[in-house]
């Protein structure tokens, strides 16, 4: 599973390929010191199952653990809680053999019973984990063979089963087993990862400290990773403030937008703090404007397509991004082997007006705003656009002004991140701007695009429903031949793009981040990640 993660618009860069493919972990890296890690927003919560945003994911990488993880260098699975695993010849049975020296932060040994419980907890309706369920829907049986061996049996083949089981967060049954208690543990976290939650000061900082019983410190394959004695997750919402905090040394690591990277010039940049522009092969994210299909006004494809033609992405890319973006064409990266042949929807006001007229929109009362009769009632074309990133407001202002010229009124609504997430969870919006994190190298679109993912806790926030897309997704997921599966996924993404459920914005060519001189690192980036889990503090 590497599930798609909800992100604030323009928060996570999409990446290209190439640099630092041969980077290696420094297994002799010194231990100790503190890293101040910047979050652009506070996590929705810290729950290992109920948290679905990017900041929860970043936090979880330090506090929680799984049976295996993808290598930053190769993307192959490497052991974590599971020392090894076996897959039956028919591809339906998966057996994991757990290490005996893995402990939860409460001192308990990690057992096969906890692994079984972890999947049971995902399936518990009160945890509202519909966004995770698609990755486990083929698992029909879980057996605790012995204290350190667990076996999963699937009802049919699914190309992502091993990925899902490997990357499933393992949590202690003794802590999260009481469901009524578990759903209230939104600011608590008990895992088996390299760091233990020390404190959480709301709106200020989350502090984690190295767990003294973490098995990785005694494991050769994990030497040189998670080297800091303490990590402080700090919250800085605005780019300008984040840049100043980097300069002052209040932050040691921060993701950067293109604009913040461009602002990071002059002393102390280049001496005490560094701005980095890198290329790597990490799974690609994208930003978008989503239409709420529960709203009658967006039912007509011509209307949605017209709005896409009013988004001047070419101008935005040139003016704000130095042209360092590809114009997105679908829910997958434009350079992906799964990418369909769809072309970017160009800025074209004339075409937009033609489509609006075709959809029945006209200014019948000559007040400058288009209107249309929907379900027997006259409706003015007045909608709101909800977003959580203040720095993105200039893009939406351009969109608003171009839409206004076409007779459409758009109200811009900036919401604090947690309020934004609640609104989309409740489907309480007209249009919303956000992004999806990269997911896996070969992604599974069911989490976001299948009609069964539209319920409470699911990631189909716009309530998209296309029976043909559902059918193609189901067919592709069961296809184990990769070339055939790739062809099917191309059809899936092409069909979705043709429906224009989103205005797909950008795929970025580069990734940007800032770090203090205190941070020492094996390379600027590994092949699939910056490699910041392998950084260490400079000796004083």
Order of alpha helices (4+ residues) and beta strands (2+ residues): beta-beta-alpha-beta-beta-beta-beta-beta-alpha-alpha-beta-beta-alpha-beta-alpha-alpha-beta-beta-beta-alpha-beta-alpha-beta-beta-alpha-alpha-beta-alpha-beta-beta-beta-alpha-beta-alpha-beta-alpha-alpha-alpha-beta-beta-beta-beta-beta
